[in-house]
Amino acid sequence: MQMQNPYAQYQENAVNSAEPGELTLMLYNGALKFNRLAVEYMDKKDIEKTNYYIQRVQKIITELLVTLNPGYEISKNLASLYDYINRRLIEANVKKDKNILLEVQEFLEELRNTWGEALKQVKAGASSDADGGR
């Protein structure tokens, strides 16, 4: 019997026990991490690893896109933004253009920060409701 890496087990448990909003935040954090790694490997002229990490970001963006709830107006705006980010990632990969990856990084940071703030507000609202609004 092979033992699983304890860190991998921790990550799996964190994902399996996370609320949907927290999962979205995890996806944004993963996209940011992989985009930073793509930039790092692009600087090192390692085309294979650059491509690998750009594709990881693309997979996350695709996951975010397909899980949008079309019943909300903001989903249409996010779908357009995710589509734009994905096209820029393709362009960055083809042209090996670090500046495009840095542009994507800014979008991802803004999305992550906005989502994180929204989660805080929802949790604060839920806790004040549980306290009877006190």
C-alpha positions as a printed Julia matrix, in Angstrom:
134×3 Matrix{Float64}:
   0.0    0.0     0.0
   1.45   3.34   -1.08
   1.21   6.31    1.3
  -0.19   9.5    -0.12
   1.76  12.72    0.23
   0.41  14.42    3.4
   0.34  17.82    1.69
  -1.66  16.4    -1.23
  -4.05  14.79    1.25
  -4.45  18.11    3.08
  -5.18  19.9    -0.21
  -7.73  17.27   -1.21
  -9.47  17.57    2.16
  -9.48  21.38    1.89
 -11.11  21.24   -1.55
 -13.63  18.57   -0.54
 -14.74  20.5     2.55
 -14.79  23.99    1.02
 -17.94  25.98    0.36
 -18.6   26.93   -3.31
 -17.46  30.52   -2.73
 -14.24  29.31   -1.14
 -13.66  26.96   -4.07
 -13.88  29.91   -6.46
 -11.32  31.75   -4.34
  -9.07  28.67   -4.47
  -9.38  28.62   -8.25
  -8.37  32.27   -8.49
  -5.41  31.62   -6.18
  -4.37  28.64   -8.29
  -4.61  30.65  -11.49
  -2.45  33.37   -9.95
   0.13  30.84   -8.78
   0.35  29.12  -12.15
   0.48  32.43  -14.02
   3.39  33.58  -11.82
   5.17  30.3   -12.57
   4.56  30.79  -16.3
   6.19  34.23  -16.04
   9.09  32.76  -14.08
   9.73  30.02  -16.63
   9.3   32.41  -19.52
  12.08  34.52  -17.98
  14.22  31.36  -17.84
  13.42  30.66  -21.52
  11.95  27.27  -20.53
   9.29  27.0   -23.22
   8.0   23.6   -22.11
   7.28  24.64  -18.51
   5.96  28.03  -19.62
   3.48  26.26  -21.88
   2.55  23.82  -19.09
   1.73  26.58  -16.6
  -0.13  28.73  -19.11
  -2.28  25.7   -19.91
  -2.95  25.2   -16.18
  -4.22  28.79  -15.98
  -6.37  28.19  -19.06
  -7.93  25.1   -17.48
  -8.84  27.09  -14.38
 -10.31  29.93  -16.44
 -12.34  27.36  -18.39
 -13.6   25.84  -15.13
 -14.62  29.28  -13.87
 -16.39  29.92  -17.18
 -18.38  26.7   -17.3
 -19.51  27.01  -13.69
 -21.02  30.48  -14.13
 -24.73  30.7   -13.36
 -26.29  32.23  -16.49
 -29.26  33.42  -14.43
 -27.26  36.38  -13.12
 -26.4   39.44  -15.2
 -22.86  39.55  -13.8
 -22.25  36.07  -15.24
 -22.42  37.51  -18.75
 -19.79  40.11  -17.87
 -17.57  37.51  -16.22
 -17.97  35.19  -19.21
 -16.71  37.95  -21.5
 -13.8   38.68  -19.18
 -12.85  34.99  -18.86
 -13.01  34.65  -22.64
 -10.73  37.68  -23.03
  -8.27  36.3   -20.45
  -8.21  32.95  -22.21
  -7.52  34.58  -25.59
  -4.71  36.63  -24.04
  -3.2   33.48  -22.53
  -3.21  31.82  -25.96
  -1.55  34.9   -27.43
   1.04  35.01  -24.64
   1.84  31.37  -25.24
   2.15  31.71  -29.01
   4.18  34.93  -28.9
   6.05  34.08  -25.67
   5.08  37.55  -24.45
   5.66  38.15  -20.77
   3.8   41.48  -20.83
   0.58  39.7   -21.73
   1.04  37.35  -18.78
   1.57  40.36  -16.54
  -1.68  41.86  -17.87
  -3.47  38.59  -17.11
  -1.93  38.65  -13.63
  -3.5   42.04  -12.96
  -6.94  40.81  -14.04
  -6.62  37.69  -11.89
  -5.49  39.66   -8.85
  -8.42  42.05   -9.21
 -10.89  39.18   -9.6
  -9.41  37.32   -6.62
  -9.39  40.39   -4.39
 -12.95  41.32   -5.33
 -14.15  37.76   -4.76
 -12.34  37.57   -1.42
 -13.92  40.84   -0.29
 -17.37  39.62   -1.37
 -16.87  36.43    0.67
 -15.92  38.47    3.74
 -19.05  40.57    3.38
 -21.27  37.51    2.97
 -19.71  35.88    6.05
 -20.04  39.1     8.05
 -23.69  39.37    7.01
 -24.32  35.74    7.92
 -22.7   36.13   11.34
 -24.68  39.31   12.11
 -27.87  37.48   11.07
 -26.96  34.65   13.42
 -26.37  37.18   16.21
 -29.78  38.7    15.62
 -28.24  41.7    13.86
 -26.24  42.74   16.92
